[in-house]
Amino acid sequence: MRMRCLTAPAAAALAIFVLCATASATEPVQATVCPSQAKAEQVLQSQGHFVPDDCRTLRVTRVDSPAGPLCVMDFSGNNAGILGALKDAVATTQWWAACAALHGP
């Protein structure tokens, strides 16, 4: 996927810096993440059939940039209802990191 940089609001400056020029993105990887070990264990024990209300789907997408491969971790778009909309409105829903820093233990 190729994108061109035109204009952007100041709040999106980091994302625009990464996506301008010759950035390319790959298909995202998804995982369920929870705010506690106990809730993550519930997801594991049910083999994903039961997901507690405050767990979320995390999408991680690799973006090749001139500075090197970056990964965007996106927590948005999977909250149902008004509480989910409020969470997305007040919390940072996308976090960026060098992909090399993300690896399993």
C-alpha positions in Angstrom: 0.0 0.0 0.0 1.5 3.3 -1.0 0.4 6.6 0.5 1.2 10.2 -0.3 1.5 13.0 2.3 -0.8 15.9 1.7 -2.0 17.7 4.9 -2.6 16.5 8.4 -3.8 17.8 11.7 -1.2 18.3 14.3 -2.6 15.5 16.5 -1.7 13.0 13.8 1.8 14.3 13.1 3.6 11.1 14.2 1.4 8.9 12.1 1.7 11.1 9.1 5.5 11.2 9.4 5.5 7.4 9.3 3.0 7.0 6.5 4.4 9.7 4.2 6.7 8.9 1.3 7.1 5.2 0.6 5.5 3.6 3.5 3.9 0.2 3.0 1.7 -1.8 5.4 1.1 -5.5 5.9 -2.0 -7.3 7.1 -2.6 -6.9 10.8 -2.2 -9.6 13.5 -5.0 -9.7 16.1 -4.9 -10.8 19.7 -7.3 -10.4 22.7 -5.7 -8.4 25.5 -7.1 -7.9 29.0 -6.4 -5.6 31.9 -5.6 -8.5 34.3 -4.0 -11.9 34.3 -7.3 -13.5 35.6 -9.3 -12.2 32.7 -6.7 -13.3 30.2 -6.8 -16.8 31.8 -10.6 -16.8 31.3 -10.1 -16.2 27.6 -7.5 -19.0 27.4 -9.5 -21.5 29.3 -12.6 -20.9 27.1 -10.4 -21.1 24.0 -11.6 -17.6 23.0 -15.4 -18.4 23.4 -15.7 -16.2 26.4 -14.2 -12.7 26.4 -14.8 -10.5 29.5 -16.3 -7.1 28.8 -13.2 -5.0 29.4 -10.9 -7.1 27.3 -10.2 -5.7 23.8 -9.0 -6.9 20.4 -5.5 -5.5 19.7 -4.5 -5.2 16.0 -0.8 -5.0 15.3 0.2 -3.8 11.8 3.7 -3.6 10.4 4.5 -0.3 8.5 7.7 -0.1 6.6 9.0 3.5 6.8 12.2 5.2 5.7 13.4 5.0 9.3 12.8 1.2 9.4 9.9 -1.2 10.2 7.4 0.2 12.7 4.5 -1.5 14.3 1.2 0.3 15.1 -0.8 -1.3 17.9 -4.4 -0.3 17.5 -6.9 -0.7 20.3 -9.8 1.2 18.6 -12.9 0.1 16.8 -13.9 -2.9 18.9 -15.8 -1.4 21.8 -19.5 -1.8 21.6 -21.9 0.8 23.1 -21.5 4.2 24.6 -18.8 3.2 27.1 -16.6 1.9 24.3 -17.1 5.1 22.3 -16.2 7.2 25.4 -13.1 5.1 26.0 -12.0 5.6 22.4 -12.7 9.3 22.6 -10.5 9.9 25.7 -7.8 7.3 25.5 -4.9 7.0 23.1 -6.0 4.1 20.8 -2.9 3.7 18.6 0.7 3.2 19.9 3.8 2.9 17.7 7.0 1.0 18.4 10.0 -0.4 16.5 8.9 -3.9 15.3 12.3 -5.3 16.4 11.3 -4.4 20.0 8.2 -6.6 19.8 9.0 -10.3 20.3 7.8 -13.1 22.4 9.4 -13.9 25.8 
